[in-house]
């Protein structure tokens, strides 16, 4: 088994354990503990769960930047842009810029409360789309195993965004006295997001250990 394979396997195990673990903690707090503990709510900021997602995203950014620094990497400028984009996403997640912007726009246009926090999907779509396209390009150039992990991670992130959009409906239900669907949706969204970033980070870092072809070029971007 190569170093790349070991990294990918470790990333897969970490993604599964971390996402399931935090989801179970969230559900236990919601139903068994009557949602009493802030730090067991995966949708809360400033918790170990929010740190984990931010750290996983930053790890993916570091992987992309390390690939950009490798002499064998083709189109290093694109990898540099990808790394910078992912670093921004990590920062944005840490300081809640997208949510604050959504609330600000919602206040200005008078949108309902259950819509406002989801406006970030539209406000930051160009940035997210650019990062997604660069990840797709990276995956298309990657060796088979890292490629599968990259696509799997991106699929989980797409599912998380869809779950966020569904928050419009579940938030409306919450405002009408039906709270559980919104809390469960939040737990699902955060679990999908964490697993997705862990897989992407593992794939990008694993690509650093892929062998160089006979022509002196790497078997990757």
C-alpha positions, 0 to 999 in steps of 0.5 A: 500500500502506498503513502497515498493509499494510506492517506486516503484510507485514513481520510475516509475513516476520519470522515465517517467517524467525525461526521457520524460522531458529531451527528449522534452528539447533536441528536442526543442533545436534541432529544435526550437532553432537550437541547440544553447544551449549546456546545453539543449543537452542531449548528452553533458557532464557537464550538468544537464542531464548528472548529472541525469543519473550518479546520478541514476546509483549511486543510484542503486549502493547504493541500491545494497550496502545497500542490501549487508549490510543487515544481511538477504540478502543471498549471500551478497558478490554477492550484494557487487560486484554488488554495486561496479560494478554499482558504477564504471559504475557511475564513468565511465559515469561521467569522460567519461572513456569509450568514451576516451578509444574508441577514444584512440583505434580508433586513434591507429588502424586508425578507422573512426571517426564514429566508434571510440566513439562506440568501448567502447561497445566492450572494456567494454563489460565484465564489463557491462556483469558482472553487467548485469548478477548480475542484472539478478540474483538479479531479479531472487531472487527478489519479484514479483513487484521489479523483474518486475521493474528490468527487465524493467529497464534492458530492457531499458538499452539494448535498450540504448546500441542498440541505441548507436550501431546505432550511427555508422550509424547516425554518418556516415549520420551526416558526410555526411550532414544529422545531425538530425538522429544522434541528435535524436538518442542521445536524445532517447539513453539518455532517455532510459538510464535515465529511466532504471537506475531510475527503477533499483534504485527504485527496489533495494531500494524497496527490502530493505522494503520487509518483512522477511520470517518466516525462518528469511531470506529475500524474496530477494537475 
